[in-house]
Amino acid sequence: MQLLTIGKNQAGQRLDKFLKKALPNAGTGFLYKMLRKKNITLNGKKAEGKEILAQGDEVKCFFSEETYASLSGAGVAEDTSDYRKAYRSLKDISVLYEDENILLLSKPAGVLTQKAKPEDLSLNEWLIGHLLAADAIKETDLATFHPSVCNRLDRNTSGIVLCGKTLAGSQALSRIIKDRSVKKYYQTVCKGKILQESTLEGYLYKDERTNTVQVFPDMAEAPEDASFIKTIYTPSAVAGEYTLLTVELVTGKTHQIRAHLASTGHPLLGDTKYGDSKLNRRMQSEYSLHHQLLHAGRVCFPEEAEGPLAKVSGQTFDAPLPHKFAEILQALNLTPDFAC
């Protein structure tokens, strides 16, 4: 008999999902059969698999040692080299906040949030490498739970990324992102003069083949699978032909800010997909700018007196502007004024 005691990183999920992680070489049908026959029990009782696990629960597997080793892959440790390599190799990533459940990381432009190809090293690998290096998690913990980023930024967008350190933390962050109770604010510089706050609404369609999006003003003109988007922006400074904007991302879709502003005639400086190519060449020549000026600079957490987010309840976190961004603002006589 093998005893699996549920820890904080396993609590909060269904028993069947936990078993699929703990026994990755077992088929789903086999696991349910073992539950029915009481070869797998929860706290000494027969279980169906849909039970939500709590810390301290005991899962018993009445298998031979050989069978358990085969089903769990015991003795075949996960290769953590990518995590450690990412932690050593990716530079200028900083931890803005960390507690027992969550982390807030500041990502520089040029770093992927999550890998696009198997060989990529991303912020997600850096996160796990950081936690391994700090002894916040052990290699054995990765068998049933992987800490991960909970929201994405484009490769060349800098700023705050929310990360779950525990399952409870990941679930709580995913919830407030889904229900839009966490407020996310960006800074960007766009072409043209914008003199007043505005709320943009529309429908965004993503072409998976080209990884580009198109914005439509109403659903009647958009493809059926287009997504509703909402973007609120406030001008912080205007100088010459440029405007510094504070943008609240109400919905969070691929390239939303970049495409939404471009659709109104105000593309972001440096944006090679949706921007003004002539202006971009000028920015490259004068400031060596080779990516969009877009920075996820602030998050404001909702009030939550209890649970995994209690320690950040009602708090606001800022990520400093990257040096290149600040340098261009100074050159263009644009003074940032961030208001949440």
VODRENBA-351079 format. One record per residue (C-alpha): residue number from 1; chain; x, y, z. Coordinates in Angstrom, 1 decimal. Example, Ala and Ser with C-alpha at 12.3 -4.5 7.8 and 13.67 -1.06 7.14 Angstrom:
BEGIN
<dogu resi="1" chain="A" xx="12.3" yy="-4.5" zz="7.8"/>
<dogu resi="2" chain="A" xx="13.7" yy="-1.1" zz="7.1"/>
This chain:
BEGIN
<dogu resi="1" chain="A" xx="0.0" yy="0.0" zz="0.0"/>
<dogu resi="2" chain="A" xx="1.2" yy="3.5" zz="-0.9"/>
<dogu resi="3" chain="A" xx="0.1" yy="6.5" zz="1.1"/>
<dogu resi="4" chain="A" xx="-0.1" yy="10.0" zz="-0.6"/>
<dogu resi="5" chain="A" xx="-0.8" yy="12.8" zz="1.8"/>
<dogu resi="6" chain="A" xx="-2.2" yy="15.9" zz="0.2"/>
<dogu resi="7" chain="A" xx="-0.1" yy="19.1" zz="0.6"/>
<dogu resi="8" chain="A" xx="-0.9" yy="22.7" zz="-0.1"/>
<dogu resi="9" chain="A" xx="0.1" yy="22.4" zz="-3.7"/>
<dogu resi="10" chain="A" xx="-2.4" yy="19.5" zz="-4.3"/>
<dogu resi="11" chain="A" xx="-5.3" yy="20.8" zz="-2.3"/>
<dogu resi="12" chain="A" xx="-8.2" yy="22.4" zz="-4.1"/>
<dogu resi="13" chain="A" xx="-8.4" yy="20.0" zz="-7.1"/>
<dogu resi="14" chain="A" xx="-10.5" yy="17.0" zz="-7.9"/>
<dogu resi="15" chain="A" xx="-9.2" yy="13.6" zz="-6.8"/>
<dogu resi="16" chain="A" xx="-9.3" yy="12.2" zz="-10.3"/>
<dogu resi="17" chain="A" xx="-7.2" yy="15.1" zz="-11.6"/>
<dogu resi="18" chain="A" xx="-4.7" yy="14.6" zz="-8.8"/>
<dogu resi="19" chain="A" xx="-4.5" yy="10.8" zz="-9.6"/>
<dogu resi="20" chain="A" xx="-3.8" yy="11.5" zz="-13.3"/>
<dogu resi="21" chain="A" xx="-0.8" yy="13.6" zz="-12.3"/>
<dogu resi="22" chain="A" xx="0.4" yy="11.2" zz="-9.5"/>
<dogu resi="23" chain="A" xx="0.0" yy="8.2" zz="-11.8"/>
<dogu resi="24" chain="A" xx="0.7" yy="9.5" zz="-15.3"/>
<dogu resi="25" chain="A" xx="1.2" yy="6.1" zz="-16.8"/>
<dogu resi="26" chain="A" xx="-2.3" yy="4.9" zz="-15.7"/>
<dogu resi="27" chain="A" xx="-5.3" yy="5.3" zz="-18.1"/>
<dogu resi="28" chain="A" xx="-8.4" yy="7.2" zz="-17.0"/>
<dogu resi="29" chain="A" xx="-10.5" yy="4.0" zz="-17.2"/>
<dogu resi="30" chain="A" xx="-8.1" yy="2.1" zz="-15.1"/>
<dogu resi="31" chain="A" xx="-8.1" yy="4.8" zz="-12.4"/>
<dogu resi="32" chain="A" xx="-11.9" yy="4.9" zz="-12.2"/>
<dogu resi="33" chain="A" xx="-11.9" yy="1.1" zz="-12.0"/>
<dogu resi="34" chain="A" xx="-9.5" yy="1.2" zz="-9.1"/>
<dogu resi="35" chain="A" xx="-11.7" yy="3.7" zz="-7.3"/>
<dogu resi="36" chain="A" xx="-14.8" yy="1.5" zz="-7.8"/>
<dogu resi="37" chain="A" xx="-13.0" yy="-1.5" zz="-6.5"/>
<dogu resi="38" chain="A" xx="-11.5" yy="0.5" zz="-3.5"/>
<dogu resi="39" chain="A" xx="-8.0" yy="-0.2" zz="-4.7"/>
<dogu resi="40" chain="A" xx="-7.7" yy="3.6" zz="-4.3"/>
<dogu resi="41" chain="A" xx="-9.4" yy="5.2" zz="-1.3"/>
<dogu resi="42" chain="A" xx="-9.7" yy="8.7" zz="0.1"/>
<dogu resi="43" chain="A" xx="-9.4" yy="9.1" zz="3.8"/>
<dogu resi="44" chain="A" xx="-10.1" yy="5.3" zz="4.2"/>
<dogu resi="45" chain="A" xx="-13.3" yy="5.4" zz="2.2"/>
<dogu resi="46" chain="A" xx="-14.5" yy="4.7" zz="-1.3"/>
<dogu resi="47" chain="A" xx="-14.3" yy="7.7" zz="-3.6"/>
<dogu resi="48" chain="A" xx="-15.8" yy="8.6" zz="-7.0"/>
<dogu resi="49" chain="A" xx="-13.0" yy="10.8" zz="-8.2"/>
<dogu resi="50" chain="A" xx="-14.9" yy="14.1" zz="-8.2"/>
<dogu resi="51" chain="A" xx="-14.2" yy="14.9" zz="-4.5"/>
<dogu resi="52" chain="A" xx="-12.2" yy="18.2" zz="-3.9"/>
<dogu resi="53" chain="A" xx="-9.0" yy="17.5" zz="-2.0"/>
<dogu resi="54" chain="A" xx="-8.1" yy="19.3" zz="1.2"/>
<dogu resi="55" chain="A" xx="-4.7" yy="19.7" zz="2.7"/>
<dogu resi="56" chain="A" xx="-4.0" yy="16.7" zz="5.0"/>
<dogu resi="57" chain="A" xx="-6.3" yy="14.3" zz="3.0"/>
<dogu resi="58" chain="A" xx="-4.9" yy="10.8" zz="2.6"/>
<dogu resi="59" chain="A" xx="-5.0" yy="8.9" zz="-0.7"/>
<dogu resi="60" chain="A" xx="-4.2" yy="5.2" zz="-0.4"/>
<dogu resi="61" chain="A" xx="-3.2" yy="3.1" zz="-3.4"/>
<dogu resi="62" chain="A" xx="-3.4" yy="-0.7" zz="-2.7"/>
<dogu resi="63" chain="A" xx="-0.9" yy="-1.7" zz="-5.4"/>
<dogu resi="64" chain="A" xx="2.2" yy="-3.8" zz="-5.4"/>
<dogu resi="65" chain="A" xx="5.4" yy="-1.8" zz="-5.3"/>
<dogu resi="66" chain="A" xx="6.2" yy="-2.8" zz="-8.8"/>
<dogu resi="67" chain="A" xx="2.8" yy="-1.7" zz="-10.1"/>
<dogu resi="68" chain="A" xx="2.9" yy="1.6" zz="-8.3"/>
<dogu resi="69" chain="A" xx="6.4" yy="2.3" zz="-9.6"/>
<dogu resi="70" chain="A" xx="5.3" yy="1.6" zz="-13.2"/>
<dogu resi="71" chain="A" xx="2.2" yy="3.7" zz="-13.0"/>
<dogu resi="72" chain="A" xx="3.8" yy="6.6" zz="-11.2"/>
<dogu resi="73" chain="A" xx="7.1" yy="6.6" zz="-13.2"/>
<dogu resi="74" chain="A" xx="9.0" yy="6.3" zz="-9.9"/>
<dogu resi="75" chain="A" xx="12.7" yy="6.6" zz="-10.4"/>
<dogu resi="76" chain="A" xx="12.3" yy="8.7" zz="-13.5"/>
<dogu resi="77" chain="A" xx="12.8" yy="12.2" zz="-12.2"/>
<dogu resi="78" chain="A" xx="11.6" yy="15.2" zz="-14.2"/>
<dogu resi="79" chain="A" xx="14.5" yy="16.9" zz="-16.1"/>
<dogu resi="80" chain="A" xx="14.7" yy="20.3" zz="-14.5"/>
<dogu resi="81" chain="A" xx="17.7" yy="21.5" zz="-16.6"/>
<dogu resi="82" chain="A" xx="15.5" yy="23.9" zz="-18.7"/>
<dogu resi="83" chain="A" xx="14.2" yy="25.5" zz="-15.6"/>
<dogu resi="84" chain="A" xx="17.7" yy="26.0" zz="-14.2"/>
<dogu resi="85" chain="A" xx="19.1" yy="27.1" zz="-17.6"/>
<dogu resi="86" chain="A" xx="16.3" yy="29.7" zz="-17.9"/>
<dogu resi="87" chain="A" xx="17.0" yy="31.0" zz="-14.4"/>
<dogu resi="88" chain="A" xx="20.7" yy="31.5" zz="-15.3"/>
<dogu resi="89" chain="A" xx="20.2" yy="32.7" zz="-18.9"/>
<dogu resi="90" chain="A" xx="17.2" yy="35.1" zz="-18.9"/>
<dogu resi="91" chain="A" xx="18.3" yy="38.5" zz="-17.6"/>
<dogu resi="92" chain="A" xx="16.6" yy="41.5" zz="-16.1"/>
<dogu resi="93" chain="A" xx="13.7" yy="39.6" zz="-14.7"/>
<dogu resi="94" chain="A" xx="12.8" yy="40.9" zz="-11.2"/>
<dogu resi="95" chain="A" xx="10.4" yy="39.8" zz="-8.4"/>
<dogu resi="96" chain="A" xx="8.1" yy="42.6" zz="-7.5"/>
<dogu resi="97" chain="A" xx="6.2" yy="40.7" zz="-4.8"/>
<dogu resi="98" chain="A" xx="6.2" yy="37.1" zz="-3.4"/>
<dogu resi="99" chain="A" xx="4.3" yy="35.3" zz="-0.7"/>
<dogu resi="100" chain="A" xx="3.5" yy="31.7" zz="-0.1"/>
<dogu resi="101" chain="A" xx="0.9" yy="31.6" zz="-2.8"/>
<dogu resi="102" chain="A" xx="1.7" yy="34.0" zz="-5.6"/>
<dogu resi="103" chain="A" xx="4.5" yy="36.0" zz="-7.3"/>
<dogu resi="104" chain="A" xx="4.5" yy="39.2" zz="-9.4"/>
<dogu resi="105" chain="A" xx="7.3" yy="39.2" zz="-11.9"/>
<dogu resi="106" chain="A" xx="8.5" yy="42.1" zz="-14.0"/>
<dogu resi="107" chain="A" xx="9.3" yy="40.8" zz="-17.5"/>
<dogu resi="108" chain="A" xx="11.6" yy="42.7" zz="-19.9"/>
<dogu resi="109" chain="A" xx="10.8" yy="43.1" zz="-23.6"/>
<dogu resi="110" chain="A" xx="12.2" yy="40.2" zz="-25.7"/>
<dogu resi="111" chain="A" xx="11.3" yy="37.4" zz="-23.2"/>
<dogu resi="112" chain="A" xx="8.5" yy="35.0" zz="-23.9"/>
<dogu resi="113" chain="A" xx="5.9" yy="34.6" zz="-21.2"/>
<dogu resi="114" chain="A" xx="5.4" yy="30.9" zz="-22.2"/>
<dogu resi="115" chain="A" xx="7.4" yy="28.9" zz="-24.6"/>
<dogu resi="116" chain="A" xx="6.1" yy="28.8" zz="-28.2"/>
<dogu resi="117" chain="A" xx="8.4" yy="25.9" zz="-29.3"/>
<dogu resi="118" chain="A" xx="9.8" yy="23.0" zz="-27.2"/>
<dogu resi="119" chain="A" xx="13.3" yy="24.5" zz="-27.3"/>
<dogu resi="120" chain="A" xx="12.2" yy="27.9" zz="-26.0"/>
<dogu resi="121" chain="A" xx="13.2" yy="29.3" zz="-22.6"/>
<dogu resi="122" chain="A" xx="10.4" yy="31.5" zz="-21.2"/>
<dogu resi="123" chain="A" xx="9.4" yy="33.3" zz="-18.1"/>
<dogu resi="124" chain="A" xx="7.5" yy="30.2" zz="-17.1"/>
<dogu resi="125" chain="A" xx="10.7" yy="28.2" zz="-17.0"/>
<dogu resi="126" chain="A" xx="12.5" yy="31.1" zz="-15.2"/>
<dogu resi="127" chain="A" xx="9.8" yy="31.1" zz="-12.5"/>
<dogu resi="128" chain="A" xx="10.2" yy="27.4" zz="-11.7"/>
<dogu resi="129" chain="A" xx="14.0" yy="27.8" zz="-11.8"/>
<dogu resi="130" chain="A" xx="13.8" yy="30.6" zz="-9.4"/>
<dogu resi="131" chain="A" xx="11.6" yy="28.6" zz="-7.0"/>
<dogu resi="132" chain="A" xx="13.9" yy="25.6" zz="-7.2"/>
<dogu resi="133" chain="A" xx="17.0" yy="27.8" zz="-6.6"/>
<dogu resi="134" chain="A" xx="15.3" yy="29.3" zz="-3.5"/>
<dogu resi="135" chain="A" xx="14.2" yy="25.9" zz="-2.2"/>
<dogu resi="136" chain="A" xx="10.7" yy="27.1" zz="-2.3"/>
<dogu resi="137" chain="A" xx="9.7" yy="23.9" zz="-4.2"/>
<dogu resi="138" chain="A" xx="11.4" yy="20.6" zz="-4.6"/>
<dogu resi="139" chain="A" xx="11.8" yy="18.5" zz="-7.8"/>
<dogu resi="140" chain="A" xx="9.4" yy="16.0" zz="-6.3"/>
<dogu resi="141" chain="A" xx="6.7" yy="18.7" zz="-6.1"/>
<dogu resi="142" chain="A" xx="6.7" yy="19.0" zz="-9.9"/>
<dogu resi="143" chain="A" xx="5.2" yy="15.5" zz="-10.2"/>
<dogu resi="144" chain="A" xx="1.7" yy="16.8" zz="-9.2"/>
<dogu resi="145" chain="A" xx="1.9" yy="20.6" zz="-9.6"/>
<dogu resi="146" chain="A" xx="3.8" yy="23.1" zz="-11.7"/>
<dogu resi="147" chain="A" xx="3.9" yy="26.8" zz="-10.7"/>
<dogu resi="148" chain="A" xx="3.0" yy="28.8" zz="-13.7"/>
<dogu resi="149" chain="A" xx="2.3" yy="32.3" zz="-15.1"/>
<dogu resi="150" chain="A" xx="-1.4" yy="33.1" zz="-15.1"/>
<dogu resi="151" chain="A" xx="-1.5" yy="35.9" zz="-17.7"/>
<dogu resi="152" chain="A" xx="0.5" yy="36.5" zz="-20.8"/>
<dogu resi="153" chain="A" xx="2.3" yy="39.4" zz="-22.3"/>
<dogu resi="154" chain="A" xx="3.5" yy="39.6" zz="-25.9"/>
<dogu resi="155" chain="A" xx="7.2" yy="38.8" zz="-26.2"/>
<dogu resi="156" chain="A" xx="8.1" yy="42.4" zz="-26.8"/>
<dogu resi="157" chain="A" xx="5.7" yy="43.9" zz="-24.2"/>
<dogu resi="158" chain="A" xx="7.4" yy="44.5" zz="-20.8"/>
<dogu resi="159" chain="A" xx="5.9" yy="44.6" zz="-17.3"/>
<dogu resi="160" chain="A" xx="4.0" yy="42.7" zz="-14.7"/>
<dogu resi="161" chain="A" xx="3.1" yy="39.0" zz="-15.0"/>
<dogu resi="162" chain="A" xx="1.0" yy="37.3" zz="-12.3"/>
<dogu resi="163" chain="A" xx="2.2" yy="33.9" zz="-11.3"/>
<dogu resi="164" chain="A" xx="0.8" yy="31.1" zz="-9.1"/>
<dogu resi="165" chain="A" xx="3.2" yy="29.6" zz="-6.7"/>
<dogu resi="166" chain="A" xx="0.7" yy="27.1" zz="-5.3"/>
<dogu resi="167" chain="A" xx="-2.4" yy="25.5" zz="-6.8"/>
<dogu resi="168" chain="A" xx="-4.6" yy="27.8" zz="-4.6"/>
<dogu resi="169" chain="A" xx="-2.7" yy="30.8" zz="-5.7"/>
<dogu resi="170" chain="A" xx="-3.0" yy="29.9" zz="-9.4"/>
<dogu resi="171" chain="A" xx="-6.8" yy="29.3" zz="-9.0"/>
<dogu resi="172" chain="A" xx="-7.3" yy="32.6" zz="-7.2"/>
<dogu resi="173" chain="A" xx="-5.3" yy="34.6" zz="-9.8"/>
<dogu resi="174" chain="A" xx="-7.1" yy="32.9" zz="-12.7"/>
<dogu resi="175" chain="A" xx="-10.5" yy="33.7" zz="-11.1"/>
<dogu resi="176" chain="A" xx="-9.8" yy="37.4" zz="-10.7"/>
<dogu resi="177" chain="A" xx="-8.5" yy="37.6" zz="-14.2"/>
<dogu resi="178" chain="A" xx="-11.6" yy="35.8" zz="-15.6"/>
<dogu resi="179" chain="A" xx="-14.0" yy="38.0" zz="-13.6"/>
<dogu resi="180" chain="A" xx="-12.0" yy="41.1" zz="-14.4"/>
<dogu resi="181" chain="A" xx="-11.8" yy="42.2" zz="-10.7"/>
<dogu resi="182" chain="A" xx="-8.0" yy="42.7" zz="-11.0"/>
<dogu resi="183" chain="A" xx="-7.3" yy="46.0" zz="-12.8"/>
<dogu resi="184" chain="A" xx="-4.4" yy="46.0" zz="-15.3"/>
<dogu resi="185" chain="A" xx="-2.9" yy="49.2" zz="-16.6"/>
<dogu resi="186" chain="A" xx="-0.4" yy="49.8" zz="-19.3"/>
<dogu resi="187" chain="A" xx="1.7" yy="52.7" zz="-20.6"/>
<dogu resi="188" chain="A" xx="2.3" yy="53.3" zz="-24.3"/>
<dogu resi="189" chain="A" xx="3.2" yy="56.0" zz="-26.7"/>
<dogu resi="190" chain="A" xx="1.1" yy="56.2" zz="-29.8"/>
<dogu resi="191" chain="A" xx="1.1" yy="58.3" zz="-33.0"/>
<dogu resi="192" chain="A" xx="-1.1" yy="61.4" zz="-33.1"/>
<dogu resi="193" chain="A" xx="-2.7" yy="63.7" zz="-30.5"/>
<dogu resi="194" chain="A" xx="-5.3" yy="62.2" zz="-28.1"/>
<dogu resi="195" chain="A" xx="-6.7" yy="64.9" zz="-25.8"/>
<dogu resi="196" chain="A" xx="-9.4" yy="63.1" zz="-23.9"/>
<dogu resi="197" chain="A" xx="-10.2" yy="59.8" zz="-22.2"/>
<dogu resi="198" chain="A" xx="-12.1" yy="57.3" zz="-24.3"/>
<dogu resi="199" chain="A" xx="-13.6" yy="53.8" zz="-24.1"/>
<dogu resi="200" chain="A" xx="-13.1" yy="51.6" zz="-27.1"/>
<dogu resi="201" chain="A" xx="-15.3" yy="48.6" zz="-27.8"/>
<dogu resi="202" chain="A" xx="-15.2" yy="46.2" zz="-30.7"/>
<dogu resi="203" chain="A" xx="-14.7" yy="42.6" zz="-31.8"/>
<dogu resi="204" chain="A" xx="-11.3" yy="41.0" zz="-32.3"/>
<dogu resi="205" chain="A" xx="-10.6" yy="38.1" zz="-34.7"/>
<dogu resi="206" chain="A" xx="-7.3" yy="36.2" zz="-34.5"/>
<dogu resi="207" chain="A" xx="-5.8" yy="34.6" zz="-37.6"/>
<dogu resi="208" chain="A" xx="-3.9" yy="31.6" zz="-36.0"/>
<dogu resi="209" chain="A" xx="-2.0" yy="31.0" zz="-39.2"/>
<dogu resi="210" chain="A" xx="-0.4" yy="34.5" zz="-39.3"/>
<dogu resi="211" chain="A" xx="-0.6" yy="35.2" zz="-35.5"/>
<dogu resi="212" chain="A" xx="-2.2" yy="38.6" zz="-36.3"/>
<dogu resi="213" chain="A" xx="-5.6" yy="40.0" zz="-35.3"/>
<dogu resi="214" chain="A" xx="-8.2" yy="42.2" zz="-36.9"/>
<dogu resi="215" chain="A" xx="-10.6" yy="44.6" zz="-35.0"/>
<dogu resi="216" chain="A" xx="-14.2" yy="45.1" zz="-36.1"/>
<dogu resi="217" chain="A" xx="-16.4" yy="47.9" zz="-34.8"/>
<dogu resi="218" chain="A" xx="-19.5" yy="45.7" zz="-34.4"/>
<dogu resi="219" chain="A" xx="-20.4" yy="42.0" zz="-34.4"/>
<dogu resi="220" chain="A" xx="-22.3" yy="42.3" zz="-37.7"/>
<dogu resi="221" chain="A" xx="-19.1" yy="42.8" zz="-39.6"/>
<dogu resi="222" chain="A" xx="-17.0" yy="40.4" zz="-37.6"/>
<dogu resi="223" chain="A" xx="-16.5" yy="36.6" zz="-38.1"/>
<dogu resi="224" chain="A" xx="-18.6" yy="34.4" zz="-35.8"/>
<dogu resi="225" chain="A" xx="-15.8" yy="33.4" zz="-33.5"/>
<dogu resi="226" chain="A" xx="-14.6" yy="37.0" zz="-32.9"/>
<dogu resi="227" chain="A" xx="-14.2" yy="38.0" zz="-29.3"/>
<dogu resi="228" chain="A" xx="-15.6" yy="41.2" zz="-27.6"/>
<dogu resi="229" chain="A" xx="-12.9" yy="43.6" zz="-26.5"/>
<dogu resi="230" chain="A" xx="-13.0" yy="46.7" zz="-24.3"/>
<dogu resi="231" chain="A" xx="-10.1" yy="49.1" zz="-23.9"/>
<dogu resi="232" chain="A" xx="-10.1" yy="52.3" zz="-21.8"/>
<dogu resi="233" chain="A" xx="-7.4" yy="54.9" zz="-22.4"/>
<dogu resi="234" chain="A" xx="-6.4" yy="58.2" zz="-20.8"/>
<dogu resi="235" chain="A" xx="-3.9" yy="60.7" zz="-22.2"/>
<dogu resi="236" chain="A" xx="-1.1" yy="61.4" zz="-19.7"/>
<dogu resi="237" chain="A" xx="1.0" yy="63.7" zz="-21.9"/>
<dogu resi="238" chain="A" xx="0.9" yy="65.1" zz="-25.4"/>
<dogu resi="239" chain="A" xx="3.9" yy="66.5" zz="-27.2"/>
<dogu resi="240" chain="A" xx="4.1" yy="67.2" zz="-31.0"/>
<dogu resi="241" chain="A" xx="2.7" yy="64.3" zz="-32.9"/>
<dogu resi="242" chain="A" xx="2.9" yy="61.8" zz="-30.0"/>
<dogu resi="243" chain="A" xx="0.7" yy="60.9" zz="-27.0"/>
<dogu resi="244" chain="A" xx="1.6" yy="59.1" zz="-23.9"/>
<dogu resi="245" chain="A" xx="-1.4" yy="56.9" zz="-22.8"/>
<dogu resi="246" chain="A" xx="-2.4" yy="55.1" zz="-19.7"/>
<dogu resi="247" chain="A" xx="-4.5" yy="52.1" zz="-20.9"/>
<dogu resi="248" chain="A" xx="-6.8" yy="50.0" zz="-18.8"/>
<dogu resi="249" chain="A" xx="-7.1" yy="46.5" zz="-20.4"/>
<dogu resi="250" chain="A" xx="-10.6" yy="45.5" zz="-19.5"/>
<dogu resi="251" chain="A" xx="-10.6" yy="42.4" zz="-21.6"/>
<dogu resi="252" chain="A" xx="-7.3" yy="40.7" zz="-22.3"/>
<dogu resi="253" chain="A" xx="-7.1" yy="39.3" zz="-25.9"/>
<dogu resi="254" chain="A" xx="-4.1" yy="38.7" zz="-28.1"/>
<dogu resi="255" chain="A" xx="-2.6" yy="42.0" zz="-29.3"/>
<dogu resi="256" chain="A" xx="-5.7" yy="43.9" zz="-28.1"/>
<dogu resi="257" chain="A" xx="-4.1" yy="47.2" zz="-27.2"/>
<dogu resi="258" chain="A" xx="-1.9" yy="47.3" zz="-30.2"/>
<dogu resi="259" chain="A" xx="-4.6" yy="46.4" zz="-32.7"/>
<dogu resi="260" chain="A" xx="-7.4" yy="48.4" zz="-31.0"/>
<dogu resi="261" chain="A" xx="-5.4" yy="51.7" zz="-31.0"/>
<dogu resi="262" chain="A" xx="-4.1" yy="51.1" zz="-34.5"/>
<dogu resi="263" chain="A" xx="-7.7" yy="50.7" zz="-35.7"/>
<dogu resi="264" chain="A" xx="-8.5" yy="54.2" zz="-34.5"/>
<dogu resi="265" chain="A" xx="-5.5" yy="55.7" zz="-36.4"/>
<dogu resi="266" chain="A" xx="-3.2" yy="55.8" zz="-33.3"/>
<dogu resi="267" chain="A" xx="-0.7" yy="52.9" zz="-33.7"/>
<dogu resi="268" chain="A" xx="1.9" yy="52.3" zz="-31.1"/>
<dogu resi="269" chain="A" xx="5.5" yy="53.5" zz="-31.6"/>
<dogu resi="270" chain="A" xx="7.7" yy="50.6" zz="-32.7"/>
<dogu resi="271" chain="A" xx="4.8" yy="48.2" zz="-33.5"/>
<dogu resi="272" chain="A" xx="6.0" yy="46.2" zz="-36.5"/>
<dogu resi="273" chain="A" xx="2.7" yy="44.3" zz="-37.0"/>
<dogu resi="274" chain="A" xx="0.1" yy="47.1" zz="-36.7"/>
<dogu resi="275" chain="A" xx="2.1" yy="50.3" zz="-36.7"/>
<dogu resi="276" chain="A" xx="3.3" yy="53.0" zz="-39.1"/>
<dogu resi="277" chain="A" xx="6.3" yy="51.6" zz="-41.0"/>
<dogu resi="278" chain="A" xx="7.7" yy="55.0" zz="-41.8"/>
<dogu resi="279" chain="A" xx="7.5" yy="56.2" zz="-38.2"/>
<dogu resi="280" chain="A" xx="8.9" yy="52.9" zz="-37.0"/>
<dogu resi="281" chain="A" xx="12.0" yy="53.3" zz="-39.3"/>
<dogu resi="282" chain="A" xx="12.5" yy="56.8" zz="-37.8"/>
<dogu resi="283" chain="A" xx="12.3" yy="55.4" zz="-34.2"/>
<dogu resi="284" chain="A" xx="14.8" yy="52.6" zz="-35.2"/>
<dogu resi="285" chain="A" xx="17.2" yy="55.2" zz="-36.6"/>
<dogu resi="286" chain="A" xx="17.0" yy="57.7" zz="-33.8"/>
<dogu resi="287" chain="A" xx="16.4" yy="55.6" zz="-30.8"/>
<dogu resi="288" chain="A" xx="17.3" yy="52.0" zz="-31.8"/>
<dogu resi="289" chain="A" xx="13.7" yy="51.0" zz="-31.0"/>
<dogu resi="290" chain="A" xx="12.9" yy="47.6" zz="-32.5"/>
<dogu resi="291" chain="A" xx="9.7" yy="46.7" zz="-30.7"/>
<dogu resi="292" chain="A" xx="6.4" yy="48.3" zz="-29.6"/>
<dogu resi="293" chain="A" xx="6.5" yy="50.7" zz="-26.7"/>
<dogu resi="294" chain="A" xx="4.1" yy="49.0" zz="-24.4"/>
<dogu resi="295" chain="A" xx="4.6" yy="48.4" zz="-20.7"/>
<dogu resi="296" chain="A" xx="2.3" yy="46.6" zz="-18.3"/>
<dogu resi="297" chain="A" xx="3.1" yy="48.9" zz="-15.4"/>
<dogu resi="298" chain="A" xx="0.4" yy="48.5" zz="-12.8"/>
<dogu resi="299" chain="A" xx="-2.0" yy="46.0" zz="-11.3"/>
<dogu resi="300" chain="A" xx="-4.6" yy="46.8" zz="-8.6"/>
<dogu resi="301" chain="A" xx="-6.0" yy="43.8" zz="-6.7"/>
<dogu resi="302" chain="A" xx="-9.6" yy="43.6" zz="-5.5"/>
<dogu resi="303" chain="A" xx="-10.5" yy="43.5" zz="-1.8"/>
<dogu resi="304" chain="A" xx="-10.4" yy="40.0" zz="-0.5"/>
<dogu resi="305" chain="A" xx="-10.3" yy="39.5" zz="3.3"/>
<dogu resi="306" chain="A" xx="-9.6" yy="35.8" zz="3.2"/>
<dogu resi="307" chain="A" xx="-8.0" yy="33.2" zz="0.9"/>
<dogu resi="308" chain="A" xx="-4.8" yy="33.0" zz="-1.1"/>
<dogu resi="309" chain="A" xx="-5.0" yy="36.7" zz="-2.1"/>
<dogu resi="310" chain="A" xx="-5.7" yy="38.2" zz="1.4"/>
<dogu resi="311" chain="A" xx="-2.1" yy="39.5" zz="1.7"/>
<dogu resi="312" chain="A" xx="-2.5" yy="41.6" zz="-1.5"/>
<dogu resi="313" chain="A" xx="-6.1" yy="42.6" zz="-0.8"/>
<dogu resi="314" chain="A" xx="-6.7" yy="46.1" zz="-2.2"/>
<dogu resi="315" chain="A" xx="-3.0" yy="46.6" zz="-3.0"/>
<dogu resi="316" chain="A" xx="-1.4" yy="48.2" zz="-6.0"/>
<dogu resi="317" chain="A" xx="1.9" yy="47.1" zz="-7.5"/>
<dogu resi="318" chain="A" xx="4.0" yy="49.0" zz="-10.1"/>
<dogu resi="319" chain="A" xx="6.8" yy="47.9" zz="-12.4"/>
<dogu resi="320" chain="A" xx="9.4" yy="50.6" zz="-13.3"/>
<dogu resi="321" chain="A" xx="9.5" yy="51.7" zz="-16.9"/>
<dogu resi="322" chain="A" xx="12.3" yy="50.0" zz="-18.9"/>
<dogu resi="323" chain="A" xx="15.3" yy="52.2" zz="-19.5"/>
<dogu resi="324" chain="A" xx="14.7" yy="52.4" zz="-23.3"/>
<dogu resi="325" chain="A" xx="11.1" yy="53.5" zz="-22.7"/>
<dogu resi="326" chain="A" xx="12.0" yy="56.2" zz="-20.2"/>
<dogu resi="327" chain="A" xx="14.8" yy="57.4" zz="-22.5"/>
<dogu resi="328" chain="A" xx="12.3" yy="57.9" zz="-25.4"/>
<dogu resi="329" chain="A" xx="9.8" yy="59.6" zz="-23.2"/>
<dogu resi="330" chain="A" xx="12.5" yy="62.1" zz="-22.2"/>
<dogu resi="331" chain="A" xx="13.6" yy="62.7" zz="-25.8"/>
<dogu resi="332" chain="A" xx="10.0" yy="63.3" zz="-26.9"/>
<dogu resi="333" chain="A" xx="9.2" yy="65.6" zz="-23.9"/>
<dogu resi="334" chain="A" xx="6.5" yy="63.2" zz="-22.6"/>
<dogu resi="335" chain="A" xx="6.2" yy="63.1" zz="-18.8"/>
<dogu resi="336" chain="A" xx="4.6" yy="59.9" zz="-17.4"/>
<dogu resi="337" chain="A" xx="1.6" yy="60.3" zz="-15.1"/>
<dogu resi="338" chain="A" xx="0.3" yy="57.0" zz="-14.0"/>
<dogu resi="339" chain="A" xx="-3.1" yy="57.0" zz="-12.2"/>
<dogu resi="340" chain="A" xx="-5.0" yy="53.9" zz="-11.1"/>
